[in-house]
């Protein structure tokens, strides 16, 4: 099967759960014998226009503008005219201009289109903007596809509530549970008693300032606690200033970007993961932490709550006091949580690849 994967971001050009998903899916499908090309936006002019790596091909085009973090790259539109050379086009996230273009091409061409929904809302723009988008261009984009992948039944139901009528395949986001386990070395960069961990881009949608504020309230009771922050982003300077103003400069460790290969040891070394995002798909960080034996305190998002269960606590978005209480509850009774058992057998990456590929083969071989 010849697969054209359309994704604004791909790992390791850009770090994060979505970009890594694109990379790992392309790598593993190539290993299965499929011919995979990833069409993406150039983030660094030093990278080649076309590159062969990990068994698949990357084709990059430069952006001419980036409104609300949404890169506009005319070269992608030009390349998509070759869609008929592929058996299926697989676009990632309806939030990007490249996926809108792929949907337009599907309306004009016979090559089947699949879209993976990595989360309904953007981390970089107000929710009301995307409510309007989802009921107009976003819905049109989804309905142009032959199939839409959702990580959870809750995500599927949310699409239906927005009026999306196309076929939906629920394929859980998976992780490599051979790597993310409680057994193994600990990363000595993670400190604190307890060691609190935040993993994610430092952007408004992840609400890292809520993690900092909740930690500040927790710190009164646990003076040896440390908040370990893994990630980069435009808010880092603001967060460092806030930490100094709160008198927490010595209790918050900004580790910057941590290589994905080191993350199992990072999760194991932490006592609890905190993620107060206002919007997510099904975050890999939550699954990876729980598989590593680390309980979580995360936002009570509709599609995330059923996954966490006994693996941690969920808290309403923006409830700083609730996050403090959740962190305290976990730290006080770590043994009462069962994060590994919560995810075991349900979120295997190999299953994600197998099921996704089967749906793509079905779409590529069938009629709309």
C-alpha positions as CSV (number, residue, x, y, z in Angstrom):
1,X,0.0,0.0,0.0
2,X,1.3,3.5,-0.9
3,X,0.4,5.9,1.9
4,X,0.8,9.7,1.7
5,X,0.8,11.0,5.3
6,X,0.0,14.7,5.6
7,X,1.2,16.2,8.9
8,X,2.3,19.7,9.8
9,X,4.7,18.3,12.4
10,X,6.8,15.2,12.6
11,X,9.3,13.9,15.1
12,X,12.2,14.6,15.6
13,X,11.8,17.8,13.6
14,X,9.2,18.8,16.2
15,X,8.8,17.2,19.6
16,X,5.4,16.2,21.1
17,X,2.9,13.4,21.2
18,X,1.3,14.2,17.9
19,X,4.6,14.5,15.9
20,X,5.9,11.3,17.5
21,X,2.7,9.5,16.6
22,X,3.2,10.5,13.0
23,X,6.8,9.3,13.0
24,X,6.3,6.0,14.8
25,X,3.2,5.1,12.7
26,X,5.2,5.8,9.5
27,X,8.3,3.9,10.7
28,X,6.3,0.8,11.7
29,X,4.1,0.8,8.6
30,X,7.2,1.0,6.5
31,X,8.6,-2.0,8.4
32,X,5.4,-3.9,7.5
33,X,6.3,-3.4,3.8
34,X,4.2,-0.3,3.0
35,X,5.5,2.6,1.0
36,X,5.1,5.7,3.2
37,X,5.7,9.3,2.4
38,X,5.2,12.1,5.0
39,X,4.4,15.5,3.6
40,X,5.2,18.2,6.2
41,X,6.1,21.8,6.9
42,X,9.8,22.7,7.0
43,X,10.8,24.0,10.5
44,X,14.5,24.4,9.7
45,X,15.9,25.5,6.4
46,X,19.0,23.3,7.1
47,X,16.9,20.2,6.7
48,X,16.7,18.6,3.2
49,X,13.6,19.0,1.1
50,X,13.4,15.2,0.7
51,X,14.9,12.8,3.2
52,X,14.8,9.0,3.6
53,X,14.8,7.9,7.2
54,X,13.5,5.0,9.3
55,X,12.2,3.3,6.2
56,X,9.9,6.2,5.0
57,X,10.3,9.4,3.0
58,X,9.9,12.9,4.4
59,X,9.1,15.8,2.0
60,X,9.3,19.2,3.5
61,X,7.9,22.6,2.2
62,X,8.6,26.0,3.8
63,X,5.7,28.1,5.3
64,X,5.0,31.6,4.1
65,X,2.8,32.5,7.1
66,X,1.8,30.9,10.4
67,X,-1.5,32.4,11.8
68,X,-2.4,31.0,15.2
69,X,0.4,28.5,14.9
70,X,-1.1,27.1,11.7
71,X,1.6,27.0,9.0
72,X,0.6,27.9,5.4
73,X,2.9,26.1,3.0
74,X,1.9,26.4,-0.7
75,X,4.3,23.6,-1.7
76,X,2.0,21.2,0.2
77,X,-0.9,22.2,-2.1
78,X,1.3,21.6,-5.1
79,X,2.4,18.1,-3.9
80,X,-1.1,17.1,-3.1
81,X,-1.9,17.2,-6.8
82,X,0.0,13.9,-6.9
83,X,-2.5,12.3,-4.5
84,X,-3.7,9.9,-7.2
85,X,-0.2,8.3,-7.2
86,X,-1.1,6.9,-3.7
87,X,-3.5,4.3,-2.5
88,X,-4.6,6.4,0.5
89,X,-4.0,9.9,2.0
90,X,-3.8,10.0,5.8
91,X,-3.9,13.5,7.3
92,X,-3.2,14.3,10.9
93,X,-5.4,16.8,12.8
94,X,-8.2,18.8,11.3
95,X,-6.7,21.9,12.9
96,X,-4.1,22.4,10.2
97,X,-4.3,24.1,6.8
98,X,-2.5,21.1,5.3
99,X,-5.5,18.9,6.3
100,X,-7.9,21.4,4.9
101,X,-6.1,21.1,1.6
102,X,-6.1,17.3,1.7
103,X,-9.9,17.5,2.2
104,X,-10.3,19.8,-0.8
105,X,-8.2,17.4,-2.9
106,X,-10.5,14.5,-1.8
107,X,-13.5,16.4,-3.0
108,X,-11.9,16.7,-6.4
109,X,-10.0,13.4,-6.6
110,X,-10.7,9.7,-6.2
111,X,-7.9,8.9,-3.7
112,X,-9.4,7.9,-0.3
113,X,-8.7,10.2,2.7
114,X,-8.4,9.3,6.3
115,X,-8.0,11.9,9.1
116,X,-6.7,11.3,12.6
117,X,-8.3,13.5,15.2
118,X,-5.6,14.3,17.7
119,X,-7.9,16.5,19.8
120,X,-10.7,18.8,18.8
121,X,-9.3,22.0,20.1
122,X,-6.0,23.8,19.6
123,X,-3.5,24.5,22.4
124,X,-2.7,28.0,20.9
125,X,-6.1,29.7,20.3
126,X,-9.3,30.4,22.3
127,X,-11.9,27.6,22.5
128,X,-14.7,29.8,21.0
129,X,-12.7,30.2,17.8
130,X,-12.6,26.5,17.3
131,X,-16.2,26.0,18.2
132,X,-17.0,28.2,15.2
133,X,-14.5,26.4,13.1
134,X,-15.8,23.0,14.1
135,X,-19.3,23.8,13.0
136,X,-18.1,25.2,9.6
137,X,-14.8,24.5,7.9
138,X,-13.8,21.9,10.5
139,X,-16.9,19.9,10.0
140,X,-16.5,20.1,6.2
141,X,-12.9,18.9,6.6
142,X,-14.0,15.9,8.6
143,X,-16.9,15.1,6.3
144,X,-14.6,15.1,3.3
145,X,-12.8,12.1,4.7
146,X,-13.7,8.5,4.0
147,X,-12.9,7.7,7.6
148,X,-11.9,9.7,10.8
149,X,-9.8,8.0,13.5
150,X,-10.7,8.9,17.1
151,X,-8.8,7.7,20.1
152,X,-11.8,7.2,22.3
153,X,-15.6,6.6,22.1
154,X,-16.0,10.0,23.9
155,X,-14.1,11.7,21.1
156,X,-16.3,10.0,18.5
157,X,-19.4,11.2,20.4
158,X,-18.1,14.7,20.5
159,X,-17.6,14.7,16.7
160,X,-21.2,13.6,16.3
161,X,-22.4,16.4,18.6
162,X,-20.6,18.8,16.2
163,X,-22.5,17.4,13.3
164,X,-19.8,15.3,11.7
165,X,-21.5,12.5,9.8
166,X,-18.6,10.6,8.1
167,X,-17.4,7.1,9.2
168,X,-15.5,7.0,12.4
169,X,-13.0,4.3,13.5
170,X,-12.1,4.3,17.2
171,X,-8.5,3.2,17.5
172,X,-6.9,3.9,20.9
173,X,-3.7,5.8,21.0
174,X,-1.0,3.4,22.2
175,X,2.4,3.4,23.7
176,X,5.4,1.0,23.8
177,X,4.8,-0.8,27.0
178,X,8.1,-2.7,26.5
179,X,9.9,0.6,27.1
180,X,7.5,2.3,29.5
181,X,7.6,0.0,32.6
182,X,8.2,0.5,36.3
183,X,11.4,-1.5,36.1
184,X,14.6,0.1,35.0
185,X,17.0,3.0,35.7
186,X,15.8,6.3,37.1
187,X,16.8,9.7,35.6
188,X,19.0,11.5,38.1
189,X,17.8,14.9,36.8
190,X,14.5,14.3,38.6
191,X,14.5,15.6,42.1
192,X,12.3,16.2,45.1
193,X,10.4,14.5,47.9
194,X,7.9,14.2,46.4
195,X,9.1,14.6,42.8
196,X,6.3,16.3,40.8
197,X,6.6,16.1,37.0
198,X,5.1,18.2,34.2
199,X,5.7,17.1,30.7
200,X,4.5,19.1,27.7
201,X,5.0,22.2,25.6
202,X,5.0,25.4,27.5
203,X,2.0,26.9,25.8
204,X,-1.3,28.4,27.1
205,X,-3.4,25.3,26.2
206,X,-1.3,23.1,28.6
207,X,-1.8,25.6,31.4
208,X,1.7,25.1,33.0
209,X,1.1,28.1,35.2
210,X,-1.7,26.2,36.9
211,X,0.8,23.4,37.6
212,X,3.1,25.9,39.1
213,X,0.4,27.6,41.2
214,X,-0.9,24.2,42.5
215,X,2.7,23.2,43.4
216,X,3.2,26.5,45.3
217,X,0.3,25.6,47.6
218,X,1.5,22.0,47.9
219,X,5.0,23.2,48.8
220,X,3.9,24.6,52.2
221,X,3.2,21.0,53.4
222,X,6.0,19.3,51.5
223,X,9.0,21.7,51.7
224,X,11.3,19.2,50.0
225,X,9.1,18.8,47.0
226,X,10.4,19.8,43.5
227,X,8.4,20.5,40.4
228,X,10.4,19.1,37.4
229,X,9.3,20.7,34.1
230,X,10.2,18.8,30.9
231,X,9.4,20.8,27.8
232,X,10.1,24.0,25.9
233,X,7.8,26.7,24.6
234,X,7.0,30.5,24.5
235,X,5.9,30.6,28.2
236,X,9.2,29.4,29.7
237,X,10.4,32.9,30.4
238,X,7.1,33.9,32.1
239,X,7.1,30.7,34.2
240,X,10.7,31.3,35.4
241,X,9.7,34.8,36.4
242,X,6.6,33.6,38.2
243,X,8.7,31.0,40.0
244,X,11.1,33.7,41.2
245,X,8.3,35.9,42.3
246,X,6.7,33.1,44.3
247,X,10.0,32.3,46.0
248,X,10.2,28.9,44.3
249,X,13.2,29.4,42.0
250,X,15.1,26.6,43.9
251,X,12.1,24.3,44.0
252,X,11.3,24.3,40.3
253,X,13.6,22.6,37.8
254,X,13.3,23.6,34.2
255,X,14.9,20.7,32.2
256,X,13.9,21.9,28.7
257,X,13.5,19.4,26.0
258,X,14.3,15.8,27.1
259,X,15.0,13.3,24.4
260,X,12.2,10.8,23.9
261,X,14.6,7.9,24.5
262,X,15.2,9.2,28.1
263,X,11.5,9.6,29.0
264,X,11.0,6.1,30.6
265,X,13.6,6.9,33.2
266,X,12.1,10.3,33.7
267,X,8.7,9.0,34.5
268,X,10.0,6.3,36.8
269,X,11.9,8.8,38.8
270,X,8.8,10.9,39.5
271,X,6.2,10.4,42.2
272,X,3.3,12.0,40.3
273,X,2.6,13.6,36.9
274,X,0.5,16.8,36.7
275,X,-1.1,17.9,33.5
276,X,-3.7,20.7,33.8
277,X,-4.4,21.1,30.0
278,X,-7.6,22.8,28.8
279,X,-7.6,20.6,25.7
280,X,-6.1,17.3,24.7
281,X,-6.7,14.2,22.5
282,X,-5.6,11.2,24.5
283,X,-2.2,12.5,25.8
284,X,0.7,10.0,25.4
285,X,2.3,11.6,28.5
286,X,-0.5,10.3,30.7
287,X,-0.4,6.8,29.3
288,X,3.4,6.7,29.4
289,X,3.5,7.9,33.0
290,X,0.9,5.4,34.2
291,X,2.6,2.5,32.3
292,X,5.9,3.5,34.1
293,X,4.1,3.2,37.5
294,X,3.6,6.9,38.1
295,X,0.1,8.1,39.0
296,X,-1.3,11.2,37.4
297,X,-3.3,14.3,38.3
298,X,-4.9,15.6,35.1
299,X,-7.7,17.7,33.8
300,X,-11.1,16.1,33.9
301,X,-11.5,16.1,30.1
302,X,-14.4,14.0,28.8
303,X,-12.1,11.6,26.8
304,X,-9.4,11.4,29.5
305,X,-11.4,10.7,32.6
306,X,-12.4,7.1,31.7
307,X,-8.8,6.3,30.9
308,X,-7.3,7.5,34.2
309,X,-9.7,5.6,36.6
310,X,-7.6,4.2,39.4
311,X,-4.4,5.5,37.9
312,X,-4.7,8.9,39.5
313,X,-7.0,11.9,40.0
314,X,-8.9,14.1,37.6
315,X,-9.6,17.8,38.3
316,X,-11.8,20.4,36.6
317,X,-9.8,22.6,34.2
318,X,-8.6,25.8,35.9
319,X,-9.2,24.6,39.4
320,X,-5.8,25.3,41.0
321,X,-7.0,24.3,44.5
322,X,-8.3,21.1,43.1
323,X,-5.0,20.3,41.5
324,X,-3.3,21.0,44.8
325,X,-5.7,18.6,46.6
326,X,-5.2,16.0,43.8
327,X,-1.4,16.1,44.2
328,X,-1.7,15.9,47.9
329,X,-4.1,12.9,47.7
330,X,-1.7,11.0,45.4
331,X,1.4,11.8,47.5
332,X,-0.3,10.8,50.7
333,X,-1.4,7.4,49.5
334,X,0.7,6.3,46.5
335,X,0.1,2.7,47.2
336,X,-3.6,3.0,46.8
337,X,-3.3,3.9,43.1
338,X,-2.7,1.3,40.3
339,X,-1.5,3.2,37.2
340,X,0.2,0.2,35.6
341,X,-2.9,-2.1,35.9
342,X,-5.1,0.7,34.6
343,X,-3.4,0.9,31.2
344,X,-2.1,-2.7,30.9
345,X,-3.4,-4.5,27.8
346,X,-5.5,-1.6,26.6
347,X,-3.1,0.8,25.0
348,X,-0.4,-1.2,23.2
349,X,1.3,0.7,20.3
350,X,1.5,-2.4,18.2
351,X,-2.3,-2.7,18.3
352,X,-2.7,0.9,17.3
353,X,-0.5,0.4,14.2
354,X,-2.2,-2.9,13.3
355,X,-5.7,-1.5,13.6
356,X,-4.9,1.8,11.9
357,X,-3.3,-0.1,9.0
358,X,-6.2,-2.4,8.6
359,X,-8.7,0.5,8.4
360,X,-6.5,2.2,5.8
361,X,-6.3,-1.0,3.7
362,X,-10.0,-1.3,3.9
363,X,-10.5,2.3,2.8
364,X,-7.9,2.0,0.0
365,X,-9.5,-1.1,-1.4
366,X,-13.1,-0.1,-1.1
367,X,-15.6,2.4,-2.4
368,X,-16.8,5.5,-0.7
